[in-house]
Amino acid sequence: MDRSIIRFSHCDKYIYCFSFHNSDSGGFVDSAGRSSSPHCPLCNSRLRFSLLDAPVSIRTPFDNGHAIPYALTIGSMHGPLYISERDNSELHVGITNSKGVVYNYTMKGVRRDETGWEQCVAVRLVQPGAASAVSLWDRELEHFALSDMWPPERFHEEREFGTCCYAFALGFINQVRAAGGKRCLTRDEFTAIHILPRMKTTSTYVQIYREVLEHDFYMIDRPRDGTG
C-alpha cells in the first residue's frame, strides 16, 4: 500500500483515486501508470477545481511501528490490506519498547522483531513527556516476555479463542497500569477505548483503497450541507 489516496468533489460526489498531478502532461496518472488529462470519471468533463473542491490527500492510518515507542501494534501476516474489521484474516498484535522493537507472542513463544512492522496500526500507550511511565518500560517488558506464562504450548491452546497475542499485550499493559496505581482494563474495555476507533478508520481506508485498486476510483454521495 505505497500509493497515496486523494479525494476531490465533482458531480455531487466525493471521488477517491490514486491519481496525482503530472507536470509533464498537465494531467493525472492512474493506478496502472497511464497518463491522461484530468477528467471526471463519472461525467468525463475536464476537471476545474474551485478552492473548496480541490483535491485533498487522505492520511494513511498505517504507521511504521518500529518508529513509535511504547505502543501497541496491530498487523497482519498478509499485509496492511488485510488489517480491517471487515476482513476475516487473523490479526496479530505486539508491544514496542523504547527502540521500536516489537515484542509479540507467537506459536514459537515471544519474538522480538526489529523489522516486519513497517505498515501496521500503532496505538500510542504513553504520551510524550510521561517520564515516570517509560523509565522502567524496557526492563519490565523484557521481564514480562521471559515469564513462564508465554510458552509455545499456551499459544496453541489460546489461539482457538483469539486471545493469545492479545492476552500477552494486554497483560503487559495492565501490569504497567497497576504499577502506576491505575486499575486494570478488561479486554472489552481496552478494545472499545483504544482499538475500535482506530480499526473503524483503518477499515474505511482499506475499503476505499481496494475499490480504487480495482476500479481506478471510488465515489460516495457528497452531503447536501457540504460536510463530510
N, C-alpha and C positions, 0 to 999 in steps of 0.2 A: 504494500500500500504506500508507494512512494510518490503518488500523484496528489496534487492539491485540488480540492473541490472549490469551485466558485459558484456564486448564486447571483442571478440578475432577475429583473422583473420585466415581463412582456406578456401581452395578450391576457392580462389579468391573471397571470400565473407567476409563481416563483419557479424559475428554471435553474437546475443544477447541472454542471458539466465539468469536465476536466480541462476544457479549453483555456488557453491563455493567449494574451496578445503577442503577436509575432511582428516585430518591427520591419522585417523584410517584405512581407506581403500585405501588411496593414490589416491582417485578418486574424484568424484563430487556427489552432492546431487541435484536432480531435484526438480521441484515445488511441487511434491507430497511427498517429503521426501525420495525418493528411492535413495540408494547409488549405484554408478556404476563407472567403470573405465572411465578415460577421453577419450572419443572417439568423433570424429566429427559426428554430427547428419546427415550430408549430405553423406559423403563417408564411415563412420563407421571405419575409420582408427584411431589408437591411436594418441592422440594429443601430439606433442612435439613442444614446442614453442621456436622460436628464441626471442631475446630481443625485436625486433620490433613488433613481433606478439603476445607477451604475453598479457594475459587478463588485461583489464583496467576497473576500476569501473566507471560507468556513474553517474554523480552527479544528485541527485533528484532536481527537480525545486520547490519542496514544502518546506515550512518553517513553524515553529511554530510562528504564528502571535502574540501570547502573549509574545514572547521573542524579538520582534522587535518593538521598539517605533517609533512614528512619521512615520507611514507607511500606505499605502492603502492596504487593504487585499481583496483578491478575493477567494471566496469559493463556495461550492455547498452543498445543504442540502442532496444530495445523496452521498457525499463523494468525495475524490480527483480524483477518476477515471472519474468523470464527469466534471472536470474543463478543458474544451477543447473547442477550437473554432469550432471543428468538431462535437461537441455534441449539441443537441437541448435543453438540460436541462437548466433551468434558473439559472444563476449565481447570487451571492449576494456579495456585497462589503461593506466595512466598513473602519473606520479610527481608528488607535490605538493612545492612549495617551502615556505619558512617562512611564507608568507602564504596558503597553501592554493590557490595557482594550480596547476592540473593540467596538466603537460606530457605530451602524448601524441602518438604518431606515427600519422598518418593518410594517406590517399591524396593529400592536398594538402601533405604534409610535416608538420613538428612544429607542433602547436597549443598554445596557452597558454590554457586555459579558466578563466575566473573564475566561471562558472556551469555547470550541467548535470550535476554530480556530487553532487547533494544526497542521492541514495539509491543508495549503492554499498557495496561491501565494501572497507574500508580496512585495510591491513596496516601497522602502525607499523614503521618501519625503524630508528628511532633512539629510544632510551629517554630519558625526561626527565632532564635534568642532564648529558647527554653533550655538553658544550660543544665538545670537540675535533672531534666528528663534524659539528657543524652550522655551525661558524664559516665554512666555505668552501662550504657546500652550495649556496646560491643561485647563486653565481658559477660553480661547476663545472657545475651543471645547465644554466645558460644557455649556457656554452661547449659542453657536450656536445650541446645541441639545435641549435646553429649549425654543428656539424660537417657536412662534406660526406658523411658516412655515411648521412644520412637524407633523401635526395631523394624526391620522389613516385614516381619510376620504381622505386626499390627496393621500395617498399611493394607495388606491384603484383606484382613478381617474387616476393617472400617470402610474400605472402598465401596462396598455394596451400599453403604448408607450415605456416600458422598461427603464424609466428614474427615477424611484422612489428612489431606494437606491443609484444609481449612481449620481443623482441630489444632494442628501444630501452630499455625499463625495466630489464631485467636487465643490459644493457650498462652503464648508469649505476650501478646498484647495485654491480656488480663493480669499476667504476672507483673508487668510494668505498672499497670494501673493500681494494683494492690500495693506495690511498693511506694507509690506516690499518694497513698491514702484515698484512692478512688475505688468505688465499688466495681466489681466485675460486670461485664456485659454478657448477656446471653447471645447465642448465635443469631436469634431473630432480631434482637435489638441492634447488634452491630451491623447486621446486613441492612436493616431498614435505614439506619442513620448514615452509614458510610459507603455501602456497596450499591444499593438500588439506584440512588440518584445518578451515580456515575455510569452504571450499566444501562440505564434508560437513555442517557445521552449517547453512549457508545453504540447502542443497538440502532438508534435512529441514523447515526452517521454510517454505520456498516450497511444498513438497508439502502441508503442513498448511493453509497459507493458501488454496491453491487449492481444497482439499476443503471448507473452511468456506465459502469464497465461493460454491461451487456448491450445497452441501447444508445450509448453516447450522450444521453441526457436523461433527466428525471424532472418531473414537474408536480407541483401541488397548487391548489387554488390559492390565490392571494386573498387575504382577509379584506373585506369591504372597507374596513376602517383604516387599512394601511398598516396595521400592526403585524407582528409576527417575525 
